Amino acid sequence: MAGSLSETDNGYTFQYDFGYLKSENAFVVSLTLPLSENPYHNKVLFPFFDGLIPEGWLLDIGEKYWKLNPNDRFELLINLCRDTIGAVSVYPVEVEGNG
């Protein structure tokens, strides 16, 4: 795992995993997100991740059969980008509830 991407009311945060940063094989996920221990913040979904979201027939399938909101880019990303072209995959992380 290279890092984690999260969505909040204030936008998006990408944070490289500290173990990944210390590994010999650490490589940037995007030239716009250089290796750093500091998190990256943005009001909109980072262009690199937005660019992973499919278009055309695969996007149509997500909207029609999985009832995904075409305007919710984060939802599209975590549901349609598990097996992307290239070295990056996106998997949702389950967050434990309070009860």
Buried (B, 14 or more C-beta within 10 A) or exposed (E): EBBEBEBEEEEBBBBBEEEBEEEEEEEEBBEEBEEEEEEBEBEEBBEBBBEBBBEEEEBEEBBEEEEBEEEEBBBBBBBBBEEBEEEEEBEEEEEEEEE
